[in-house]
Every structure is written in structure tokens, then in C-alpha cells.
Amino acid sequence: MLRYPVVLTPDDDGTQLLTCPDLPEVTSLGADEADMLAHGADAVATALKGRITARQPVPAPGAPTSHAVAL
């Protein structure tokens, strides 16, 4: 199982912004932590699929942080 670290940042409107340091193209918004991690897993999977399809490098997951999405 791959676990990509993600960063959750409070947004101005009460939602949270999710980003993935290993995949800069990944961003997602959600209402709470559980929502963010579910959307984040989808966003990471989509980014990896796009990289594979385009024959671009797929980075290994970075060092663990307090939040991660599992694939």
C-alpha cells in the first residue's frame, strides 16, 4: 500500500485545502478532515494515473507526516 503525505490548510470560507508535496498538481477542498482525506485519495490516484498515461515519472511517497492518503 502506498501512503502519500498530504497537507491540510484551513481555507477562508471554513473549508480545508488539501495539497500533496510529492504531486504538486494535487489540490482538493473539503468540509472536514474525513472529507478531505477521501477527496485527497481520489485526487492522488487521478494524478498518478495521469502521470502513468503521459509516461511521466511517478514519485515515491515522501516522508510520513501527520496526514496521508492510502492507495
C-alpha positions in Angstrom: 0.0 0.0 0.0 1.3 3.4 -0.9 0.7 6.3 1.5 1.3 9.8 0.1 1.7 12.6 2.7 -0.8 15.5 2.4 -1.1 18.9 3.9 -4.4 20.2 5.2 -4.7 24.0 5.4 -7.8 25.9 6.6 -9.3 28.0 3.9 -11.0 31.4 4.2 -14.5 30.0 3.9 -14.4 27.3 6.6 -13.3 24.5 4.2 -9.9 22.9 4.1 -7.4 22.9 1.3 -5.5 19.6 0.7 -2.2 19.6 -1.2 0.3 16.8 -1.8 4.0 17.8 -1.6 5.0 14.9 -3.9 2.4 15.7 -6.5 2.1 19.5 -7.0 -0.8 19.0 -9.3 -3.0 17.7 -6.5 -5.3 20.1 -4.8 -8.7 19.4 -3.2 -11.2 21.1 -1.0 -13.4 19.6 1.7 -15.6 20.4 4.6 -13.7 18.4 7.3 -10.7 16.1 7.7 -12.5 12.9 6.7 -14.0 14.5 3.6 -10.6 15.9 2.7 -8.8 12.6 3.0 -11.4 10.8 0.9 -11.2 13.5 -1.8 -7.4 13.6 -1.5 -7.1 9.9 -2.1 -9.1 10.3 -5.3 -7.0 13.3 -6.4 -3.8 11.5 -5.8 -5.0 8.4 -7.7 -6.1 10.6 -10.6 -2.7 12.4 -10.6 -0.8 9.1 -10.6 -3.0 7.8 -13.4 -2.3 10.9 -15.5 1.4 10.6 -15.0 1.4 7.0 -15.9 -0.7 7.7 -19.1 1.7 10.5 -20.0 4.7 8.3 -19.3 6.0 10.8 -16.7 7.9 9.9 -13.6 5.9 8.7 -10.7 7.4 9.8 -7.4 7.7 7.5 -4.5 5.7 8.7 -1.4 7.7 11.2 0.7 8.4 11.1 4.4 5.4 10.5 6.6 3.6 13.4 8.0 0.5 13.8 10.3 -1.8 13.2 7.4 -1.6 10.8 4.4 -3.8 9.2 1.9 -3.5 5.5 1.2 -3.9 3.9 -2.2 
